C-alpha cells in the first residue's frame, strides 16, 4: 500500500494500540502509526499513518485540537476520567448558565497547565502513569497551552458539556476539574470525543464497524469479535482477502500532500523529479521560506520530498 493517512473514529472501550493492531492486521500493512493517543474511554478522530506515511508524522500540523467534553460535577478522580477512583467531593455548583459562560470565558487564551499524573509525559525516562500506578507522587513542571474557544453546549447543574478548541498538549482531564473548581465544585470527564485533530476531521473518518463489515460482511458480528485480537477466540472469523479490503478502504485514504498543505510548495518539472528520485540535487525553496523552514517538493499531485532551507543550501529531510 502506498503512503497514506487514514482517520479512524475510535469507539469507546478500546485503546489506540488496539486500533493500530486491527488496521495493521486487516489491511496487511506492516507499518502503521497513530499521530496522537486517545484514552480508552474517549472517542473520535484517531489519525493513522500507513506505510511510508509514518515518516511524515513529524511534519503534520496538529496544533489545533477540538474536543466535545462532558464534565461530571461534584467529584474528581485520580485519573480525571470515569475509570479512576474518587479523590475529592464538593457540592454541586449553584451558578446559572450565564455565570457558567462567564467562567468559561476566563479560561481563554494562553495559560500554564500541569500534565495529569496518569499521562504518558515522562519523568526520568518513565511515563508518569507508571509512578501513579505505584502510588508515587512526582512533580512535573507546568507547560504552556492556549485555549482558543470554550463553548457551553449543555448545563444542568450536575454536568457540564463544552466544545473545546485548544493547542496540542492540552489535557481536557485537567481542564475539567479546573473549570469545576472555578464554579465552586469538583469535576472529572465523564465523556470525551475528539471531532478534529489538525487537518483530520470526524466527518472524514472510517468507523471500526464499517471496517469490520469490509473484512467480514456476512459474519453478523460487531467489530470487537471481528477485529480485536483478544476477542476473536480460537475459531476466528474469516476475513476477505486483504487486497479486497484495501480496495474498499481507498475512499477514506488521504494522500500525504493533502495533510501537509500547510507547507509551502516547490513545484518541479518531470526532469527535475526524475533527477531528485535518483538522489540528485534538491531544488531551492520557494521565495519567503526562512532558514529552518520546511517545504514540500511536488510534481503534479505527487509529494516527492520534504526539504529544509539552511544557510548551506537545502537539505532533504524525508522522502515522501
FIVEXGU-288181 format. One record per atom (N, C-alpha, C): residue in one letter; x negated, y negated, z negated. Coordinates in pm, whole numbers, plus 50000, padded with zeros to 5 digits. Each point is the difference from the previous one (the first is absolute). Example, Ala and Ser with C-alpha at 12.3 -4.5 7.8 and 13.67 -1.06 7.14 Angstrom:
residues 2
A486815056949220A500894988150000A499104988050000S500354989550072S499184988149994S500774989149927
end
This chain:
residues 320
X499165012050000X500844988050000X499134987650000X500364990050083X499254987650006X500154992249869X499054990949976X500074991749881X501314992349999X500725000649888X501294993349990X500374998449853X501014991649976X500534998149866X501455004749999X500415005749887X501365005149984X500524995149865X501164993650002X500614995249876X501025010249951X499795005049879X500935009549938X500814992749893X501295002949996X500854995049892X499915010349888X499114997549903X499775009849894X501215001049908X500505012149979X501125001849907X499525000649855X500944999249909X499675000649858X499605014249961X499115001249902X499705013049941X498805007350053X499344994750103X498795006450050X498884989650006X498775004950005X498854991050003X499654995850143X499204989850010X499504995850131X499135011050060X499285007349915X499195011250048X500885011050058X501165002349941X500935009950056X500384996450143X500264987150023X500374995450134X498865002250098X498804996149960X498825001950086X499825014750036X500105008649900X499815014450024X501065005550094X501254995849983X501085004950085X499814995650144X499674987250020X499824994950137X498795006550065X498925001749925X498815006550055X500315014250047X500775007149920X500295014050032X500975001350117X501084992449997X501045001950101X499594994550137X499144989750000X499524994550127X498695006250046X499325007049911X498725006050037X498924989750022X500024989149923X499014989450010X499025001549884X498725001350032X499015002649895X499824988149907X499944988050058X499774988149919X501294992049987X500484998949877X501164991749969X499704992749870X500204987050000X499784992249878X501104989949982X500304996549874X501014989649975X499294987049963X500674988950025X499354987049980X500344993749866X500875006249922X500364994649869X500965009349928X499615004549883X500775010049926X501344994549951X501025008450005X501264997549932X500145010349888X500414995649882X500215009149888X501125009950033X500015011749935X501045010150030X501434994849987X500274991149902X501374995249983X500394989550104X499004994550072X500254989350097X500305005650138X500674991950080X500375004050135X499584989150098X500165003350130X499794989750102X498765002050083X499504989050052X498955000050102X498695005949948X499585010950062X498695006049975X499315001450135X499124990650036X499335000650130X498925010850001X500005008250105X498995010450016X499164997150123X498715002349988X499084999150114X499695014250047X500185002350130X499805013350057X498765000350087X499215010749985X498825001750084X499014988749982X499514994650113X499004989349996X500494987249938X501304998549982X500544987949937X499584998749855X499575011049937X499544999249862X498794990749988X499234998750109X498834991249997X500384985350009X501264997150031X500444986350019X500764994549880X500225008349897X500774995649883X499404987449939X498664999349998X499344988649935X500284986750069X500475000550126X500244987650074X501474995749999X500865007849937X501414996549994X500214987749912X501014992350033X500384988849915X501285003749926X499835005749881X501155003549916X500064990849878X499604987450022X499974990649889X501394996649949X501035001750084X501374997249957X500735013049972X500535001149879X500815011549960X501394995249959X501015007850032X501374996649961X500595012049927X500624997449884X500595010649920X501444996449962X500835010149991X501334998949943X499915007149865X499994992149891X499715005449867X501204998549908X500355010949932X501054999749899X499365001649862X500274990549912X499404999749867X501055003749896X499745010749926X500865003749887X499604991349881X500954993149942X499724990649891X500245006549864X499274995449899X500185004949864X498895008849949X499155005250091X498905008649955X498905000150105X498775001849955X498885002050092X499385013749972X499305005350099X499395013349987X498504999050022X499285010449958X498554999650014X499545000350146X500835005350089X499655000250141X500614988450078X500954993049936X500674988950069X501105004550094X500335012949996X501025005550089X500815010549924X501005006350063X500875009349928X499355013149958X498775002750046X499345012549965X499284999549865X499874987949943X499214998649879X500795000649871X499264998749889X500604999949867X500254985749955X501104998049930X500344986749951X498994995449896X499454988150020X499004994749907X500514987749926X501034993750052X500544988149935X501464998150040X500824996249903X501404996750029X500284985849955X500944993750067X500364986249969X501464997950039X500644989849941X501394997450035X500164997050149X501175003050053X500294996550139X500074984850011X499624994450113X500024985550016X501424994550001X500134987549955X501304993250002X500044989450109X498964999350083X499894989750103X501095001550106X500444988650052X500945000050112X499245002850129X500735002350107X499365002450130X499164987950041X500514988149975X499274987850036X498704999049919X500065003749873X498794999549916X498995010650044X500485011750043X499095010350052X499294994950125X500724993350087X499384994950123X498934989749968X500214991949897X498994990249960X498745007249950X500195010749921X498865007849950X499245006250115X500705005650097X499345006250115X499164989850076X500514988050016X499264989650072X498694996449929X499975001849869X498794996649924X498855009550027X500305011450063X498955009750030X499384997950137X500534990850079X499494998050136X498624993649999X499225003550102X498684994050017X498895008949949X498774994750000X498845007749952X500105002449850X499565011749955X499975003349859X499015011449977X499695002849877X499125011049966X500845011449944X499605012350033X500755011749954X499035011349968X500195006249883X499185011649963X500605012650061X499175008550060X500525012850051X500565008349885X501045007950023X500575008349894X499095011449961X500215005349881X499175011149951X500105012050092X501205002750051X500195011250093X499874994950143X498744998250042X499734995550137X498695006250046X499744998850130X498795005950058X498804990649994X500194988149943X498874990849982X498955006949913X498734998650040X498955007449931X499244991649898X499615006649893X499154994349896X498915010249971X498744996150018X498875009249981X500145012450087X500534998050120X500095011050096X501205009149986X500854997449901X501195008449979X501264991550013X501055005550063X501254992550008X500634998049863X500704989049983X500564996749869X500985010649951X500715006550092X500995009949954X499345011849928X498745002950030X499325010949930X499784996449853X499654987349975X499874995549861X501365000149931X501024995050073X501334998849939X500555013749960X499775010150084X500525013349969X499365006049875X498794995149967X499325004749879X500294991149880X500834989850020X500334991049892X498924989749974X499064998350091X498924990349983X500414986550056X499754989549923X500324986450043X498764993750062X500144995750125X498874994150073X500394985950044X499124990549973X500254986250041X499454997750140X500804994150085X499564996150134X500374985450022X499254993550086X500244985950027X501254998050084X500674989049975X501144996250083X499504996350139X500855001750100X499634997450138X500954989750061X499504992050094X500874990050062X501005006350096X501254995949990X501045004250093X500814987650036X500885001450098X500904989150035X501405005650021X500974994149933X501415003450022X500564989850098X500335004450120X500524990950101X501484997149981X500755010049959X501454998149988X500585010349903X501004996049924X500735008949909X501474996450014X500755008250069X501414997450022X500845009149910X500934994149927X500905007849916X501095006350086X500125013249992X501035007150077X501185003749911X499715006149885X501075004249908X499554997649855X500964996849914X499714998349857X501295002149922X499965009349904X501195002549920X499704999849849X498824995149963X499624999549859X499285012449952X500225011250069X499325012549965X498875003350097X500124995150121X498975002250101X499924987950091X498904999450069X499694988550084X499375005350128X500554996450114X499455004350128X499504988050077X498765000850047X499384988750071X499335004950128X499844990850093X499205002450119X498724992049983X498895007249996X498704994349968X499114999750124X499484988150032X498984998750105X498724995549933X498915007450022X498794997449924X498765004350078X498854996949944X498755004250060X499675014349961X499115005950078X499515013449969X499324999949863X500185010649924X499405000849868X500944995949888X501204995450036X501004996449899X500695012749950X500115001449870X500695011549941X501404995849957X501015005250071X501394997049965X500335005349861X499345010749958X500255005849868X499634990249890X498904992850021X499574990049901X500934988050004X500344995750119X500874988450017X501385002449938X500475012550006X501325003149945X500094996449851X499005003949923X500044996949856X499714985349976X499164993950085X499734985749984X501284991950019X500805003450101X501274993050024X500955002449884X500125012549956X500905003349889X499594992649873X498704999449973X499504993049882X500334985150007X499874994250119X500354985950016X501494997549975X500805010550012X501444999049973X500325003649856X498965002349918X500215003449860X500305014649976X499645008550094X500295014249988X498755008150033X500185012250041X498925008750047X500535007050124X499095005250083X500505006350121X499025009550064X500555008650085X499175008950081X500735002650131X499265004050101X500635003050128X500845012749989X501234999450050X500825012050009X500085005050143X499694991250096X499975003950141X499134990150075X499345004950104X499144991450081X499975005050143X500314990950092X499895003250143X499084989750065X499155004750092X499134990950075X500514999250145X500694989350037X500484998850138X498964994650097X498884994749948X498974994850090X498635000949935X499015003650081X498614999549960X499204994650118X499684987149997X499314993850113X500825001150127X499425005750108X500725001050126X500975011850008X500085007949893X500825012150001X501354997449933X501085003250071X501364996949955X500825012749979X500944999249905X500865011449971X500845004050120X500434990050080X500855003250115X499265007750109X498675000449991X499205007550097X499555013549945X500535003949884X499495011949932X500755012750040X499325011149981X500545013450023X500245006549864X501195005149977X500285006649873X499495014450002X499745005549884X499575014049993X501145009450036X501244995749978X501135008250044X499985001550153X499724988950070X499945000550146X498825008450046X498854998449933X498825007850037X500255014949978X500715003649894X500285014249974X500945005650107X500914991750051X500885004550108X499235002050130X498984991850022X499145002050117X499255013349988X499555003049878X499185011949979X500845012749997X501184999349937X500845012149986X501474996050009X500474996750119X501364994450015X501135009649961X499755012950003X501075009749973X499915006149861X499134994849916X499795006349869X501144997049903X500664988650018X501044996249905X499454995849865X498694997949991X499344996449875X499544985450003X499824994549881X499494986449988X498494999750010X499444987949998X498564998650019X499205006649889X500545000849877X499255006249891X499605014350034X500945007650054X499735014150031X499275001750133X500194990550092X499395001350133X498574994950001X499744988949931X498714993150017X499065000549880X500535000549879X499164998949880X499465013949964X498695001650006X499355013149989X500425007649874X500034993349885X500275007149875X501445005049990X500884994950088X501415004049996X500385009950110X499065003250089X500365008050117X500105014949968X499335004449894X500115013949958X499295009750092X500015013049964X499275010250078X500605002150140X501334998850012X500635001550131X500264986250059X498964994650057X500064986250047X500884998650124X500684988650008X500814997050116X499094997650119X500335006350112X499184998550121X500174986050058X498874994450044X500014986950064X499955001650152X500544990150069X499804999350144X498514998050028X499545003350121X498594997450034X499654985349976X498814997849951X499594986449963X500054990450119X499715005150120X500044991350117X501404994450019X501035008249976X501384995550015X500364989749893X499545002449877X500284990649892X499314986750028X498765000450047X499274987750032X500724992150108X500555006750100X500744993250106X501224992749943X500685006349905X501194993949941X499654987949912X498825000449941X499574989249909X499474987950077X499655001750126X499364989350078X500754986849993X501325000549995X500804987849997X499664991249880X499575006249890X499724992549877X498534995949988X499155004250091X498594996849988X499714985550039X499074994049930X499554986550030X498555000450047X499734993050109X498644999450050X499134991349908X498715003249991X499134991549918X500064985350038X500094997050129X500034986150043X501244992849947X501115007449985X501244993949951X499884995449855X499275007449918X499914996649858X498764991849967X499164997650100X498834991349982X500194986850075X501264996150018X500304988150080X499534987149934X499635000649871X499494988149932X498584996750042X499295009550064X498634997750043X499974992650133X499084990450018X499834993750130X499635010550105X500464998250123X499775009750106X498924995250096X499145009250039X499014997550105X500305009850112X500644995050108X500325008450114X498775002250087X499855012250050X498865003250087X500525006250130X499145000150100X500345006250127X499795015049992X500465007150101X499805014550002X498515003449996X499214992450077X498565002650001X499384997949863X500394989249931X499474997549865X500465010849903X501225004850017X500515010649914X499195012750018X499685003550125X499225012050027X498614998849938X499424988150012X498664997749942X500045001449848X501034994349939X500115000649854X500175014449952X500815007850072X500225013949961X498725008350010X499094995550086X498725007150013X498964994849902X500414991349908X499064994849902X499304987450043X500534993350102X499394987750051X500224988149909X499574988150043X500094987949918X501434996449964X500144993649886X501324996249948X500364986250051X501164998150055X500414986750046X500044990149885X499644987450024X500044990049893X501424997349954X500164994149882X501344997549947X500724989050077X501314999649992X500734988850059X499684987149926X500254988850062X499694986949940X500734998649866X499294994449902X500614997249871X499795010549894X499435011650036X499765010349900X498714996849926X500034997749870X498804996349924X499115012049973X498804997449953X499125011049959X500685007849886X499985013150012X500685008449903X501425003450040X500514993150103X501365002550046X500085012450086X501085007149991X500225012150080X500874996750121X499825007550107X500854998450118X500155013450070X501105001450074X500295012550069X499624998750147X499285009950050X499625000450141X500985009450070X500704994750101X501065007750063X499864999850152X500465010850061X500175000750145X501455003550026X500774990450045X501435002250016X500645002349864X500665011449983X500635003649873X499145009349916X498765002150042X499125009349930X499044992649908X499985004149873X499024994649906X498705007650019X498954992950036X498705006350024X499134999849875X500044989049926X499144998749883X500464988449916X499575000149873X500104988349913X498574995349978X499764987350023X498644994749991X499964988549900X498794996649957X499804989049905X499014990150060X500314987349985X499114989450045X498944997449893X498715000450039X498914997749905X499014990050061X499154993849919X499014990650053X499055006450102X499825013149992X499115006950092X500745005850120X501264996550011X500795005250110X501065009649951X500945003850085X501095008749958X499525014249971X500665006449907X499705014049973X501325007749990X499975012250049X501195008449993X500175005049858X501204998249946X500295004849867X500555014250006X500925002350094X500595013250011X500665001550137X499765010750067X500675002350126X501455003849976X500884995350090X501405003549989X500265013750055
end
